[in-house]
Amino acid sequence: MNKTEDLKASCAKEMALLALMEKTGYNMVQENGQRKYGGPPPGWEGPAPPRGCEVFVGKVPRDMYEDELVPLFESAGRIYEFRLMMEFSGENRGYAFVMYTSREEAVRAIQMLDGYEVRPGRFIGVCVSLDNCRLFIGSIPRDRRKEEILEEMRKVTDGVVDVIVYPSSSDRNRNRGFAFVEYESHKTAAMARRKLIPGTFQLWGHPIQVDWAEPEKDMEEEAMQRVRVLYVRNLMLDTTEETLRREFSRFKPGSVERVKKLTDYAFVHFRSRSEALATLAVMNGVQIDGTTVEVSLAKPTGNKEPVGGRRNSSRGGGGGGGDETFPLWQPERCRLPLLPCTPLAPTSLLSLKPSQINSAVTLLEYHCRRNCWPPPEYHLYSTPDQDGNLLLLYKVVMPSAQGTFIPDKLCLLLEDAKEVAAHNALWNLGTHTRMHAHKCTSTKKQTHAHRHTQGVGSLVQFSCAVNGRKS
């Protein structure tokens, strides 16, 4: 009886899919574990839609297919291609990719359908899909040159196109302990990441860290058209603001309004956009104090007045207007305004799902509570760098797990140090989970050495001191 019912359900699904194809004129092909609907759609001429037109759909019920999903996502715009990931059993794998014919339609889909209830009590997640082709490789020996790293990565992984290595801000003959590896496609990058599993793979006898490199956020063209600030990176620590003002004013004296330097990067403000663009064309790739600098337009924050959070010394600050601003953390998943008389109920941390937690510190606390463990203990340590800045590190002690975890990164900011420590503890406990495969995670931001952190070539002496032993 059950087999008969399953057969009837399967036939009904097939008939529904055939009816959808007949109605829309789209083709459907199943290959490599996915079912592709469209790509291109009927009557399409010209190239495929540009980057930014695709969205990722998660938490799809396993028995929901294109006959239900396509009409839902068509409500936001014209679909160029719909890819549903499939199991051998015939069920879907719980997620899909929808490419629209324009970015505006993709944005509308996120606004309309993220958190949409597709079945009673079943809500899908929709966010931008990023076709990332770049991996972050950490804990690389600092005496290795770009050519050596490129050669080694090509030996152990396929599809390597380039390696990006930044020289140390204090010694340009050494690297900063990390590199970015560019692959020819997202697929080859994903296969490489799967192979380079942290803890099981080593380069030159050293365990390495591997993660996706965080892609740059695309800014609206209108906002970028107002930018008159240049972002300068890869500077030496001893390069002064006066040196930068002199170098960037060389082609037109008086064009630089002000300069703000922070460690190994700076923002150069110009009196007009045309002067900023003219200087950008000639200054990108020049040498200042013996190191080749990278110059680009600074990305505006989008807010004149910061709404809260903390400073983020990553690429992108400097605004397009007069006042200097830096990107600050802002809530990304706010949904609705709090209306008067809205009922609010006390909620326990354990009532949340891990996917709702966007902080390694909170996620570690969540796992401790779920396992009835005592909370983790954070012990703060510091050490000065060559420029006199105080670098910070937290040691995490887990009494229940009888473990002590020390990350291999020193941080300039206290909050970053705690995030890195919690992330390291989660990883070592084996409870590290990705909040959402395609959502932006602040944990990843904190672990990338090019954002807030300074890699440490060797933490042996420091780690011994932290553990109370003599080195």
DRENDREN-843255 format. One record per residue (C-alpha): residue number from 0; x, z, y. Coordinates in Angstrom, 2 decimals, m for minus. Layout:
BEGIN
@i=NUM, px=X, pz=Z, py=Y
...
This chain:
BEGIN
@i=0, px=0.00, pz=0.00, py=0.00
@i=1, px=2.82, pz=0.91, py=2.40
@i=2, px=4.65, pz=m2.34, py=1.64
@i=3, px=1.52, pz=m4.32, py=2.39
@i=4, px=1.06, pz=m2.53, py=5.71
@i=5, px=4.73, pz=m3.09, py=6.63
@i=6, px=4.39, pz=m6.77, py=5.80
@i=7, px=1.27, pz=m7.08, py=7.94
@i=8, px=3.02, pz=m5.31, py=10.86
@i=9, px=6.06, pz=m7.59, py=10.51
@i=10, px=3.90, pz=m10.70, py=10.49
@i=11, px=1.99, pz=m9.45, py=13.52
@i=12, px=5.25, pz=m8.95, py=15.41
@i=13, px=6.48, pz=m12.42, py=14.49
@i=14, px=3.20, pz=m13.95, py=15.63
@i=15, px=3.42, pz=m12.03, py=18.91
@i=16, px=6.95, pz=m13.31, py=19.53
@i=17, px=5.93, pz=m16.90, py=18.72
@i=18, px=2.99, pz=m16.58, py=21.10
@i=19, px=5.33, pz=m15.33, py=23.84
@i=20, px=7.72, pz=m18.26, py=23.36
@i=21, px=4.85, pz=m20.75, py=23.33
@i=22, px=3.39, pz=m19.29, py=26.50
@i=23, px=6.64, pz=m19.10, py=28.50
@i=24, px=8.62, pz=m22.02, py=27.03
@i=25, px=11.70, pz=m19.81, py=26.55
@i=26, px=13.91, pz=m20.18, py=23.47
@i=27, px=14.91, pz=m17.21, py=21.30
@i=28, px=18.07, pz=m17.00, py=19.19
@i=29, px=19.47, pz=m14.08, py=17.16
@i=30, px=23.26, pz=m13.82, py=16.82
@i=31, px=26.01, pz=m11.19, py=16.71
@i=32, px=23.63, pz=m8.25, py=16.53
@i=33, px=21.46, pz=m9.28, py=19.45
@i=34, px=18.38, pz=m11.39, py=20.07
@i=35, px=18.67, pz=m13.64, py=23.10
@i=36, px=15.54, pz=m14.76, py=24.95
@i=37, px=16.23, pz=m17.50, py=27.50
@i=38, px=19.64, pz=m17.98, py=29.07
@i=39, px=18.88, pz=m20.32, py=30.72
@i=40, px=15.09, pz=m20.37, py=31.18
@i=41, px=13.14, pz=m23.64, py=30.97
@i=42, px=13.96, pz=m26.08, py=33.77
@i=43, px=16.98, pz=m24.13, py=35.00
@i=44, px=19.65, pz=m26.18, py=36.78
@i=45, px=23.04, pz=m25.08, py=38.04
@i=46, px=25.30, pz=m22.15, py=37.09
@i=47, px=24.18, pz=m18.80, py=35.72
@i=48, px=23.17, pz=m16.09, py=38.21
@i=49, px=26.09, pz=m14.25, py=39.87
@i=50, px=27.38, pz=m10.77, py=39.07
@i=51, px=24.93, pz=m8.03, py=39.94
@i=52, px=21.82, pz=m9.78, py=38.59
@i=53, px=21.80, pz=m7.97, py=35.24
@i=54, px=20.30, pz=m4.55, py=34.45
@i=55, px=20.82, pz=m2.27, py=31.47
@i=56, px=17.73, pz=m0.85, py=29.75
@i=57, px=18.13, pz=2.30, py=27.67
@i=58, px=15.89, pz=4.57, py=25.58
@i=59, px=13.79, pz=1.66, py=24.31
@i=60, px=11.51, pz=2.71, py=21.41
@i=61, px=12.93, pz=1.23, py=18.20
@i=62, px=9.67, pz=m0.53, py=17.35
@i=63, px=9.23, pz=m2.19, py=20.75
@i=64, px=10.18, pz=m5.85, py=21.09
@i=65, px=10.17, pz=m8.78, py=23.50
@i=66, px=6.40, pz=m9.33, py=23.31
@i=67, px=5.98, pz=m6.00, py=25.14
@i=68, px=9.26, pz=m5.76, py=27.05
@i=69, px=9.43, pz=m9.24, py=28.56
@i=70, px=6.05, pz=m9.08, py=30.36
@i=71, px=6.98, pz=m5.63, py=31.67
@i=72, px=10.29, pz=m6.79, py=33.15
@i=73, px=8.76, pz=m10.05, py=34.40
@i=74, px=6.72, pz=m7.90, py=36.77
@i=75, px=9.93, pz=m7.37, py=38.80
@i=76, px=11.03, pz=m11.01, py=38.95
@i=77, px=11.96, pz=m14.13, py=37.04
@i=78, px=14.04, pz=m13.44, py=33.94
@i=79, px=17.06, pz=m15.66, py=33.33
@i=80, px=17.98, pz=m14.00, py=30.03
@i=81, px=16.74, pz=m11.04, py=27.98
@i=82, px=19.09, pz=m9.66, py=25.30
@i=83, px=17.74, pz=m7.07, py=22.87
@i=84, px=20.30, pz=m5.37, py=20.64
@i=85, px=19.20, pz=m5.47, py=16.99
@i=86, px=19.90, pz=m3.59, py=13.74
@i=87, px=20.18, pz=m5.26, py=10.34
@i=88, px=16.96, pz=m3.46, py=9.40
@i=89, px=15.05, pz=m5.47, py=11.99
@i=90, px=14.57, pz=m2.55, py=14.40
@i=91, px=16.09, pz=m2.73, py=17.85
@i=92, px=19.07, pz=m0.51, py=18.68
@i=93, px=17.37, pz=1.23, py=21.57
@i=94, px=18.78, pz=m0.77, py=24.44
@i=95, px=18.71, pz=m4.20, py=26.06
@i=96, px=20.13, pz=m6.25, py=28.95
@i=97, px=17.93, pz=m8.17, py=31.38
@i=98, px=19.47, pz=m10.78, py=33.66
@i=99, px=17.37, pz=m11.88, py=36.61
@i=100, px=17.76, pz=m15.01, py=38.69
@i=101, px=18.73, pz=m13.00, py=41.80
@i=102, px=20.19, pz=m9.62, py=42.75
@i=103, px=17.05, pz=m8.72, py=44.71
@i=104, px=14.99, pz=m8.99, py=41.53
@i=105, px=17.48, pz=m6.78, py=39.63
@i=106, px=17.29, pz=m4.13, py=42.36
@i=107, px=13.48, pz=m4.32, py=42.28
@i=108, px=13.50, pz=m3.85, py=38.49
@i=109, px=15.55, pz=m0.67, py=38.83
@i=110, px=13.27, pz=0.69, py=41.54
@i=111, px=10.09, pz=m0.15, py=39.62
@i=112, px=11.02, pz=0.55, py=36.00
@i=113, px=13.70, pz=3.25, py=35.86
@i=114, px=11.89, pz=6.20, py=34.30
@i=115, px=8.84, pz=4.08, py=33.43
@i=116, px=6.64, pz=5.49, py=30.64
@i=117, px=6.40, pz=2.69, py=28.06
@i=118, px=4.75, pz=4.86, py=25.40
@i=119, px=3.16, pz=8.31, py=25.71
@i=120, px=6.10, pz=10.63, py=26.40
@i=121, px=8.67, pz=7.81, py=26.11
@i=122, px=10.48, pz=6.87, py=29.31
@i=123, px=13.00, pz=4.03, py=29.61
@i=124, px=16.10, pz=4.12, py=31.81
@i=125, px=17.09, pz=1.11, py=33.91
@i=126, px=20.31, pz=0.75, py=35.88
@i=127, px=22.82, pz=m1.88, py=36.99
@i=128, px=24.80, pz=m3.45, py=34.14
@i=129, px=28.51, pz=m3.76, py=34.89
@i=130, px=30.50, pz=m6.37, py=33.00
@i=131, px=33.71, pz=m4.36, py=33.10
@i=132, px=36.92, pz=m6.05, py=31.91
@i=133, px=39.41, pz=m3.37, py=32.96
@i=134, px=40.65, pz=m0.27, py=31.15
@i=135, px=42.31, pz=2.82, py=32.59
@i=136, px=45.37, pz=3.92, py=30.56
@i=137, px=46.70, pz=7.38, py=31.41
@i=138, px=49.70, pz=9.50, py=30.40
@i=139, px=52.08, pz=6.52, py=30.41
@i=140, px=55.80, pz=7.42, py=30.61
@i=141, px=56.78, pz=7.19, py=34.26
@i=142, px=60.00, pz=5.32, py=33.61
@i=143, px=58.22, pz=2.26, py=32.17
@i=144, px=58.05, pz=m0.86, py=34.33
@i=145, px=55.09, pz=m3.21, py=34.60
@i=146, px=56.72, pz=m5.83, py=32.36
@i=147, px=57.27, pz=m3.27, py=29.59
@i=148, px=53.69, pz=m1.99, py=29.78
@i=149, px=52.30, pz=m5.54, py=29.77
@i=150, px=54.41, pz=m6.48, py=26.74
@i=151, px=53.40, pz=m3.35, py=24.83
@i=152, px=49.68, pz=m3.73, py=25.58
@i=153, px=49.78, pz=m7.35, py=24.42
@i=154, px=51.35, pz=m6.20, py=21.15
@i=155, px=48.61, pz=m3.69, py=20.36
@i=156, px=45.51, pz=m5.38, py=21.87
@i=157, px=44.22, pz=m8.92, py=22.29
@i=158, px=43.10, pz=m10.70, py=25.43
@i=159, px=45.35, pz=m8.91, py=27.95
@i=160, px=45.45, pz=m10.86, py=31.21
@i=161, px=47.34, pz=m8.52, py=33.51
@i=162, px=48.52, pz=m4.97, py=34.03
@i=163, px=48.25, pz=m3.19, py=37.37
@i=164, px=50.86, pz=m0.48, py=37.91
@i=165, px=51.42, pz=1.51, py=41.09
@i=166, px=54.84, pz=2.92, py=41.94
@i=167, px=55.18, pz=6.63, py=42.55
@i=168, px=54.60, pz=7.55, py=46.19
@i=169, px=57.79, pz=9.62, py=46.13
@i=170, px=60.01, pz=7.35, py=43.98
@i=171, px=59.16, pz=3.63, py=43.87
@i=172, px=61.40, pz=3.15, py=40.81
@i=173, px=58.91, pz=5.14, py=38.72
@i=174, px=55.22, pz=4.57, py=38.03
@i=175, px=52.44, pz=7.10, py=38.64
@i=176, px=51.77, pz=7.82, py=34.99
@i=177, px=48.84, pz=5.46, py=34.64
@i=178, px=47.99, pz=1.76, py=34.65
@i=179, px=44.97, pz=m0.56, py=34.67
@i=180, px=44.83, pz=m3.24, py=31.99
@i=181, px=42.78, pz=m6.36, py=32.76
@i=182, px=41.25, pz=m8.24, py=29.81
@i=183, px=39.86, pz=m11.76, py=29.63
@i=184, px=36.34, pz=m10.53, py=28.87
@i=185, px=34.24, pz=m7.40, py=28.55
@i=186, px=34.17, pz=m7.91, py=24.77
@i=187, px=37.96, pz=m7.90, py=24.40
@i=188, px=38.20, pz=m4.88, py=26.70
@i=189, px=35.60, pz=m3.02, py=24.61
@i=190, px=37.46, pz=m3.85, py=21.38
@i=191, px=40.72, pz=m2.65, py=22.90
@i=192, px=39.10, pz=0.59, py=24.05
@i=193, px=37.75, pz=1.15, py=20.55
@i=194, px=41.23, pz=0.65, py=19.09
@i=195, px=43.07, pz=2.86, py=21.59
@i=196, px=41.24, pz=6.03, py=20.63
@i=197, px=42.75, pz=9.05, py=22.45
@i=198, px=44.45, pz=11.44, py=20.06
@i=199, px=45.05, pz=8.81, py=17.38
@i=200, px=47.02, pz=6.15, py=19.27
@i=201, px=50.39, pz=6.47, py=21.00
@i=202, px=52.55, pz=4.31, py=23.24
@i=203, px=56.31, pz=4.89, py=23.00
@i=204, px=55.60, pz=8.08, py=21.08
@i=205, px=53.30, pz=9.48, py=23.76
@i=206, px=49.54, pz=10.14, py=23.32
@i=207, px=47.59, pz=8.21, py=25.95
@i=208, px=44.25, pz=8.51, py=27.72
@i=209, px=41.88, pz=5.55, py=27.64
@i=210, px=38.65, pz=4.98, py=29.52
@i=211, px=36.81, pz=2.32, py=31.43
@i=212, px=38.22, pz=1.72, py=34.88
@i=213, px=35.52, pz=2.47, py=37.40
@i=214, px=34.43, pz=m0.78, py=39.04
@i=215, px=34.32, pz=m1.08, py=42.80
@i=216, px=30.80, pz=m0.84, py=44.16
@i=217, px=29.54, pz=m4.02, py=45.75
@i=218, px=28.54, pz=m3.43, py=49.35
@i=219, px=25.81, pz=m5.26, py=51.19
@i=220, px=27.18, pz=m8.27, py=53.02
@i=221, px=25.47, pz=m7.21, py=56.25
@i=222, px=27.24, pz=m3.84, py=56.21
@i=223, px=30.61, pz=m5.41, py=55.44
@i=224, px=30.22, pz=m7.80, py=58.38
@i=225, px=30.51, pz=m4.84, py=60.77
@i=226, px=33.67, pz=m3.32, py=59.30
@i=227, px=36.69, pz=m3.20, py=61.60
@i=228, px=38.74, pz=m0.70, py=59.58
@i=229, px=41.50, pz=m1.59, py=57.13
@i=230, px=42.20, pz=0.40, py=54.00
@i=231, px=45.93, pz=0.59, py=53.19
@i=232, px=47.09, pz=1.87, py=49.80
@i=233, px=50.33, pz=2.30, py=47.87
@i=234, px=52.15, pz=3.98, py=50.75
@i=235, px=55.17, pz=6.23, py=50.44
@i=236, px=54.49, pz=9.91, py=51.04
@i=237, px=56.98, pz=10.02, py=53.91
@i=238, px=55.45, pz=7.03, py=55.73
@i=239, px=54.05, pz=8.31, py=59.03
@i=240, px=50.96, pz=7.38, py=61.02
@i=241, px=53.23, pz=6.26, py=63.84
@i=242, px=55.00, pz=3.84, py=61.50
@i=243, px=51.66, pz=2.39, py=60.41
@i=244, px=50.47, pz=2.07, py=64.00
@i=245, px=53.65, pz=0.20, py=64.89
@i=246, px=53.48, pz=m2.13, py=61.87
@i=247, px=49.79, pz=m2.96, py=62.25
@i=248, px=50.08, pz=m3.45, py=66.03
@i=249, px=53.02, pz=m5.84, py=65.77
@i=250, px=50.91, pz=m8.99, py=65.98
@i=251, px=48.74, pz=m7.81, py=68.87
@i=252, px=49.89, pz=m4.71, py=70.77
@i=253, px=47.05, pz=m2.36, py=71.61
@i=254, px=44.72, pz=m3.68, py=68.89
@i=255, px=44.94, pz=m0.51, py=66.77
@i=256, px=42.57, pz=2.19, py=67.94
@i=257, px=43.76, pz=4.96, py=65.61
@i=258, px=45.37, pz=5.60, py=62.22
@i=259, px=44.48, pz=8.23, py=59.63
@i=260, px=46.91, pz=8.70, py=56.72
@i=261, px=46.11, pz=10.81, py=53.66
@i=262, px=48.89, pz=11.16, py=51.05
@i=263, px=49.60, pz=7.61, py=49.80
@i=264, px=46.78, pz=5.74, py=51.55
@i=265, px=45.50, pz=5.32, py=55.09
@i=266, px=42.73, pz=3.91, py=57.27
@i=267, px=43.67, pz=1.78, py=60.28
@i=268, px=40.91, pz=1.42, py=62.89
@i=269, px=40.91, pz=m1.64, py=65.13
@i=270, px=39.22, pz=m2.24, py=68.47
@i=271, px=37.46, pz=m5.35, py=67.15
@i=272, px=36.59, pz=m6.89, py=63.80
@i=273, px=38.39, pz=m10.15, py=64.61
@i=274, px=41.64, pz=m8.23, py=65.18
@i=275, px=41.16, pz=m6.37, py=61.89
@i=276, px=40.63, pz=m9.61, py=59.97
@i=277, px=43.61, pz=m11.32, py=61.59
@i=278, px=45.87, pz=m8.37, py=60.75
@i=279, px=44.52, pz=m8.19, py=57.19
@i=280, px=45.55, pz=m11.80, py=56.57
@i=281, px=49.19, pz=m11.14, py=57.43
@i=282, px=49.70, pz=m7.51, py=56.33
@i=283, px=48.40, pz=m7.56, py=52.77
@i=284, px=51.41, pz=m7.56, py=50.45
@i=285, px=54.08, pz=m6.76, py=53.05
@i=286, px=56.67, pz=m4.03, py=52.56
@i=287, px=56.53, pz=m0.79, py=54.53
@i=288, px=59.29, pz=1.77, py=53.97
@i=289, px=60.43, pz=m0.11, py=50.87
@i=290, px=57.10, pz=m0.39, py=49.03
@i=291, px=54.61, pz=m3.25, py=48.87
@i=292, px=51.27, pz=m2.20, py=50.35
@i=293, px=47.78, pz=m3.41, py=49.53
@i=294, px=45.44, pz=m3.96, py=52.47
@i=295, px=41.71, pz=m4.65, py=52.36
@i=296, px=38.60, pz=m4.02, py=54.42
@i=297, px=37.42, pz=m0.43, py=54.14
@i=298, px=33.99, pz=m0.06, py=52.62
@i=299, px=31.44, pz=1.66, py=54.85
@i=300, px=29.76, pz=4.82, py=53.65
@i=301, px=26.33, pz=3.73, py=54.70
@i=302, px=25.73, pz=7.02, py=56.56
@i=303, px=26.94, pz=7.93, py=60.02
@i=304, px=26.25, pz=11.58, py=59.39
@i=305, px=27.29, pz=12.97, py=56.00
@i=306, px=24.42, pz=14.58, py=54.17
@i=307, px=26.39, pz=17.02, py=52.09
@i=308, px=28.87, pz=17.43, py=49.29
@i=309, px=32.61, pz=17.19, py=49.63
@i=310, px=35.21, pz=14.75, py=50.77
@i=311, px=36.11, pz=11.94, py=48.48
@i=312, px=39.57, pz=10.59, py=49.21
@i=313, px=38.94, pz=7.44, py=47.20
@i=314, px=38.94, pz=3.91, py=48.44
@i=315, px=36.19, pz=2.99, py=50.80
@i=316, px=36.08, pz=5.41, py=53.74
@i=317, px=36.54, pz=4.59, py=57.31
@i=318, px=33.17, pz=3.14, py=58.22
@i=319, px=32.53, pz=0.10, py=60.26
@i=320, px=31.71, pz=1.78, py=63.51
@i=321, px=33.51, pz=4.07, py=65.87
@i=322, px=33.54, pz=7.52, py=64.26
@i=323, px=35.71, pz=8.05, py=61.22
@i=324, px=33.72, pz=8.90, py=58.13
@i=325, px=34.58, pz=9.27, py=54.47
@i=326, px=32.35, pz=8.70, py=51.45
@i=327, px=30.66, pz=11.86, py=50.29
@i=328, px=28.80, pz=12.68, py=47.12
@i=329, px=25.11, pz=12.00, py=47.43
@i=330, px=22.28, pz=12.42, py=44.92
@i=331, px=21.75, pz=9.06, py=43.22
@i=332, px=18.72, pz=9.83, py=41.08
@i=333, px=16.34, pz=11.32, py=43.67
@i=334, px=12.90, pz=9.92, py=42.92
@i=335, px=10.12, pz=11.30, py=45.11
@i=336, px=9.89, pz=13.45, py=48.23
@i=337, px=8.85, pz=17.07, py=47.77
@i=338, px=5.29, pz=17.18, py=49.05
@i=339, px=3.50, pz=20.31, py=50.29
@i=340, px=1.80, pz=22.36, py=47.56
@i=341, px=3.81, pz=20.64, py=44.82
@i=342, px=3.84, pz=23.08, py=41.84
@i=343, px=7.36, pz=24.12, py=40.81
@i=344, px=8.15, pz=25.97, py=37.58
@i=345, px=11.38, pz=27.84, py=36.68
@i=346, px=13.42, pz=25.74, py=34.26
@i=347, px=16.18, pz=26.71, py=31.85
@i=348, px=19.38, pz=24.69, py=31.55
@i=349, px=18.67, pz=24.31, py=27.83
@i=350, px=15.39, pz=22.55, py=28.57
@i=351, px=17.36, pz=19.62, py=30.01
@i=352, px=18.78, pz=16.69, py=28.10
@i=353, px=22.57, pz=16.11, py=28.22
@i=354, px=21.83, pz=12.73, py=29.84
@i=355, px=20.41, pz=14.62, py=32.84
@i=356, px=23.71, pz=16.41, py=33.44
@i=357, px=26.24, pz=14.59, py=35.59
@i=358, px=28.99, pz=17.24, py=35.71
@i=359, px=31.52, pz=18.21, py=33.06
@i=360, px=31.44, pz=21.85, py=34.25
@i=361, px=27.66, pz=22.05, py=33.76
@i=362, px=27.81, pz=20.14, py=30.47
@i=363, px=30.36, pz=22.62, py=29.09
@i=364, px=28.10, pz=25.48, py=30.12
@i=365, px=25.18, pz=23.69, py=28.46
@i=366, px=27.03, pz=23.41, py=25.13
@i=367, px=28.07, pz=27.06, py=25.30
@i=368, px=24.48, pz=28.19, py=25.83
@i=369, px=23.14, pz=25.88, py=23.14
@i=370, px=25.63, pz=27.31, py=20.61
@i=371, px=25.10, pz=30.91, py=21.81
@i=372, px=28.73, pz=31.13, py=22.92
@i=373, px=29.97, pz=33.24, py=25.81
@i=374, px=30.63, pz=31.20, py=28.96
@i=375, px=34.05, pz=29.54, py=29.37
@i=376, px=36.70, pz=31.33, py=31.41
@i=377, px=38.48, pz=29.37, py=34.14
@i=378, px=41.97, pz=30.52, py=35.22
@i=379, px=43.37, pz=28.86, py=38.35
@i=380, px=47.05, pz=27.89, py=38.73
@i=381, px=48.93, pz=25.94, py=41.36
@i=382, px=52.26, pz=24.24, py=42.03
@i=383, px=53.59, pz=22.51, py=45.18
@i=384, px=54.34, pz=18.78, py=45.22
@i=385, px=57.28, pz=17.14, py=46.98
@i=386, px=55.26, pz=16.81, py=50.16
@i=387, px=54.38, pz=20.49, py=50.29
@i=388, px=50.75, pz=20.01, py=49.18
@i=389, px=49.37, pz=22.62, py=46.79
@i=390, px=48.31, pz=21.00, py=43.51
@i=391, px=45.73, pz=22.83, py=41.41
@i=392, px=44.98, pz=23.20, py=37.70
@i=393, px=42.46, pz=25.24, py=35.73
@i=394, px=43.14, pz=26.62, py=32.27
@i=395, px=39.94, pz=26.91, py=30.24
@i=396, px=39.69, pz=29.76, py=27.72
@i=397, px=36.92, pz=29.56, py=25.12
@i=398, px=36.77, pz=32.95, py=23.35
@i=399, px=34.15, pz=31.75, py=20.85
@i=400, px=36.17, pz=28.71, py=19.85
@i=401, px=39.42, pz=30.66, py=19.98
@i=402, px=40.87, pz=27.86, py=22.05
@i=403, px=42.78, pz=27.43, py=25.29
@i=404, px=42.68, pz=24.03, py=26.92
@i=405, px=45.03, pz=22.80, py=29.64
@i=406, px=44.50, pz=19.34, py=31.18
@i=407, px=47.44, pz=17.05, py=31.94
@i=408, px=46.37, pz=16.36, py=35.52
@i=409, px=46.99, pz=18.28, py=38.73
@i=410, px=44.42, pz=17.91, py=41.51
@i=411, px=44.40, pz=18.26, py=45.26
@i=412, px=40.81, pz=19.53, py=45.41
@i=413, px=39.50, pz=22.67, py=43.73
@i=414, px=36.26, pz=21.08, py=42.52
@i=415, px=38.19, pz=18.19, py=40.97
@i=416, px=40.51, pz=20.58, py=39.12
@i=417, px=37.53, pz=22.36, py=37.56
@i=418, px=35.84, pz=19.08, py=36.58
@i=419, px=39.03, pz=17.78, py=34.95
@i=420, px=39.52, pz=21.07, py=33.08
@i=421, px=35.94, pz=21.11, py=31.79
@i=422, px=36.14, pz=17.43, py=30.78
@i=423, px=39.37, pz=18.13, py=28.86
@i=424, px=37.80, pz=21.12, py=27.09
@i=425, px=34.74, pz=19.09, py=26.08
@i=426, px=36.96, pz=16.32, py=24.75
@i=427, px=39.05, pz=18.72, py=22.66
@i=428, px=35.98, pz=20.55, py=21.35
@i=429, px=34.59, pz=17.24, py=20.14
@i=430, px=31.39, pz=17.65, py=22.16
@i=431, px=32.23, pz=15.10, py=24.82
@i=432, px=29.38, pz=12.63, py=25.13
@i=433, px=28.80, pz=9.87, py=27.63
@i=434, px=25.82, pz=10.82, py=29.77
@i=435, px=24.71, pz=7.19, py=29.79
@i=436, px=26.72, pz=4.22, py=28.64
@i=437, px=26.10, pz=2.26, py=31.83
@i=438, px=25.32, pz=4.92, py=34.44
@i=439, px=27.84, pz=6.05, py=37.01
@i=440, px=29.37, pz=9.38, py=35.90
@i=441, px=31.20, pz=11.65, py=38.23
@i=442, px=33.17, pz=13.00, py=35.27
@i=443, px=34.86, pz=9.65, py=34.88
@i=444, px=35.66, pz=9.59, py=38.57
@i=445, px=37.42, pz=12.90, py=38.32
@i=446, px=39.51, pz=11.88, py=35.31
@i=447, px=40.84, pz=8.65, py=36.81
@i=448, px=44.22, pz=9.35, py=38.27
@i=449, px=43.66, pz=6.93, py=41.15
@i=450, px=40.90, pz=9.18, py=42.52
@i=451, px=41.96, pz=12.64, py=43.74
@i=452, px=44.43, pz=13.37, py=40.94
@i=453, px=48.16, pz=13.07, py=40.66
@i=454, px=49.47, pz=12.39, py=37.17
@i=455, px=52.19, pz=14.65, py=35.91
@i=456, px=55.08, pz=13.11, py=34.05
@i=457, px=55.82, pz=16.27, py=32.12
@i=458, px=53.83, pz=19.49, py=32.24
@i=459, px=55.91, pz=21.29, py=29.64
@i=460, px=57.40, pz=23.91, py=31.95
@i=461, px=54.18, pz=24.34, py=33.89
@i=462, px=52.09, pz=24.62, py=30.71
@i=463, px=54.47, pz=27.19, py=29.30
@i=464, px=54.18, pz=29.21, py=32.47
@i=465, px=50.39, pz=29.00, py=32.33
@i=466, px=50.43, pz=30.23, py=28.75
@i=467, px=52.75, pz=33.06, py=29.61
@i=468, px=55.78, pz=31.75, py=27.73
@i=469, px=59.25, pz=30.90, py=28.87
@i=470, px=60.09, pz=27.20, py=28.93
